């Protein structure tokens, strides 16, 4: 075989091509009384494709476990995956077979490969591929680190940062003389940049943070008046928001403010009618003369007539009470006589 040639008219495993029959290769293993029959089987139609006749093409040969050597039961029940060989003969059996067994037709990869390919195959045999991959990764990382450390731009940036750090350290440690401290902020717990000693220990991040804060304050100074107006507006908006319901009610009332006197009079009349309705609901047997006088809209002479009726009702009630007492005494007398 050559690497460039892929199509072959005949298959290496044909003993005698007669008719159109499937190709099968069987082997039987003996271990005492145990028997194991394995077979490779390929349908004849598979060889219509000439590339399948190449001697190192085996995908179209399916693996079967047969009940006996004479069996031709190439059925799905007897079909096995290639991993079945590792289960029967041991781990990595298929991978190591070509290395540990001499094969004819030049199939032993240790005897008939280039030196670099033989090295790769030996790596597969001793399972050092993972180690080799890690070594290659380490080599790649080493190359990248070396390139990064030797980068001219990175060195220039590093030198610039070191110079800036030296300048900042000299500024912080310099003797600036006696400077009067005056507090700028008005909050009880002042910000860090407004302390008398803002840098008890040197920290470039804190220095940058404080410098940005001071820079923003300098930018706000020209807008001092606008900021004061905005603060006042914010206070007004907050007051309006907190009294929004009262202001809404006042706004609604403002359109009818000239009707307030009339509304108050109407309310007074409604209160009087409500009080009169409560008196009327008491009924003729309970209403008094004083309550009757508070009722509005009496016709002429009608109130006097109603008061006479109340007086007559009261007199009848008194008489009725006296009669009830007399009847009770008579009942007691009759009971005593009996």
Residue pairs with C-beta under 8 A, 6 or more apart in sequence:
1 54
1 55
1 56
6 51
6 54
7 50
7 51
7 53
7 54
8 50
8 51
8 53
8 54
8 55
9 50
9 53
10 17
10 53
11 23
11 47
11 52
11 53
11 55
12 53
12 55
12 105
13 23
13 25
14 23
20 44
21 44
22 41
22 42
22 43
22 44
22 74
23 41
23 42
23 44
23 47
23 61
24 39
24 40
24 41
24 42
24 72
24 74
25 39
25 40
25 41
25 61
26 37
26 38
26 39
26 66
26 69
27 37
27 38
27 39
28 35
28 36
28 37
28 69
29 35
29 36
29 37
29 38
35 68
36 65
36 88
37 65
37 66
37 67
37 68
37 69
37 71
38 63
38 64
38 65
38 66
39 63
39 64
39 65
39 66
39 74
40 58
40 61
40 62
40 63
40 64
41 61
41 62
41 64
41 74
42 52
42 60
42 61
42 62
43 60
46 52
46 60
47 53
51 57
52 60
55 105
56 107
62 74
62 79
63 79
63 80
63 81
63 82
63 84
63 85
64 73
64 74
64 78
64 79
64 80
65 78
65 80
65 84
66 73
66 78
67 73
67 78
82 94
85 93
85 94
86 92
86 93
86 94
92 127
95 124
95 125
96 125
98 107
98 108
98 109
99 108
99 109
99 110
99 121
99 122
99 125
101 108
102 108
106 112
109 117
109 118
109 121
110 118
110 121
110 122
113 121
123 129
123 132
148 154
165 204
168 202
168 204
168 207
169 202
172 199
172 202
172 207
181 196
183 190
183 194
184 194
184 217
185 191
185 194
191 213
192 198
192 206
192 209
192 210
193 209
193 210
193 213
193 214
198 206
198 210
199 206
199 207
220 227
240 247
256 263
272 296
273 296
275 294
276 294
276 295
276 296
279 287
279 291
279 292
279 294
279 295
280 287
280 295
282 291
284 313
285 313
287 310
288 310
289 307
289 310
289 311
292 303
292 306
292 307
292 310
293 303
298 306
